[in-house]
Amino acid sequence: MTSVPGGIAIRCSDADEATITRACHEVEQRLAKVEAEPLTSKIVEELLSVAPAELRRWSKDGRVPHSGNVTFGGGGSRKISLFVYSAPAISELAAHPERIAAWR
């Protein structure tokens, strides 16, 4: 395996083109599943280098778009609801740290 501009190159001397194509397709499918998984606030805080209070505030006012809520906890009124985020939206924000700097 070798790093190349825009990706990596893998040499498979004993595999034919069809085998390599199938392997690439499988990797693309798995990456698409990972990208579709919602990100938790803890992960987003780390990716964007923001404090929990900042993320909560910016999520509530719409600056950091969330993709829904996850609810968990005990019975009755002891349930906890947390925002979850889409990977593409957070990736876009991470690519532009000047936006976050301006919010502060």
Residue pairs with C-beta under 8 A, 6 or more apart in sequence:
1 8
1 9
1 10
1 11
2 8
2 9
2 10
2 11
3 9
12 19
12 20
15 23
34 87
35 87
35 88
36 87
37 87
38 67
38 68
38 70
38 84
38 85
38 86
39 47
39 84
39 85
39 86
39 87
39 90
40 70
40 82
40 84
40 85
41 52
41 55
41 56
41 59
41 82
41 83
41 84
41 85
44 50
44 55
44 64
44 85
44 90
45 51
45 52
45 55
47 90
47 94
48 55
48 64
48 90
48 93
48 94
48 97
48 100
49 97
49 100
50 58
50 100
54 103
54 104
55 64
56 83
58 64
58 103
59 66
59 83
63 103
64 85
64 89
64 90
64 93
65 85
65 86
65 89
66 83
66 84
66 85
67 84
67 85
67 86
67 89
68 83
68 84
69 81
69 82
69 83
69 84
70 81
70 82
70 84
71 79
71 80
71 81
71 82
72 79
72 80
73 79
73 80
93 99
93 100
